[in-house]
Amino acid sequence: MKIGGLSIILILGICNFILLVFQLGTGLRLIKVSFGIHKKTGIILFVCAFLHGILAFFAR
């Protein structure tokens, strides 16, 4: 499965990395955001990581 020549699994992996760095930054108070934003991005990270894992499992 590809979008514009890039694997969907790769795109989701890059999104996971960016979301993880953001979550660490907000959790350690390096990036100042409200708790609501931190919570919502955590949920998005979970869903993105879940889809990434499921697609990678079925792709092999």
C-alpha positions in Angstrom: 0.0 0.0 0.0 1.5 3.3 -1.1 0.5 6.9 -1.2 2.4 9.0 -3.7 5.2 6.4 -4.0 5.7 6.2 -0.2 4.6 3.3 2.0 1.6 4.0 4.3 3.6 2.1 7.0 6.5 4.5 6.6 4.3 7.6 6.7 2.6 6.3 9.9 6.0 5.6 11.4 7.2 9.1 10.7 4.0 10.5 12.2 4.5 8.3 15.3 8.0 9.6 15.8 6.9 13.3 15.5 3.9 12.7 17.9 6.2 10.9 20.3 8.7 13.7 20.4 5.9 16.2 20.9 4.5 14.1 23.7 7.8 13.9 25.4 8.4 17.7 25.0 5.0 18.6 26.4 5.3 16.0 29.3 8.7 17.3 30.3 7.4 20.9 30.0 9.9 21.8 27.3 6.9 22.7 25.0 4.1 24.6 26.8 0.6 23.5 25.9 -2.5 22.8 27.8 -3.2 19.4 29.3 -6.1 19.0 26.9 -3.8 19.3 23.9 -1.4 16.9 25.5 -4.2 14.4 26.1 -5.6 14.6 22.6 -2.2 14.2 20.9 -1.6 11.2 23.2 -4.8 9.6 21.9 -3.9 10.4 18.3 -0.4 8.8 19.0 -2.1 5.6 20.3 -4.4 5.3 17.3 -1.5 6.1 14.8 0.8 3.6 16.5 -1.9 0.9 16.6 -2.6 1.3 12.8 1.1 1.3 12.1 1.6 -1.9 14.0 -1.4 -3.7 12.5 -0.5 -2.7 8.9 3.1 -3.7 9.4 2.0 -7.1 10.8 -0.2 -7.8 7.9 2.3 -6.5 5.3 4.9 -9.1 6.1 
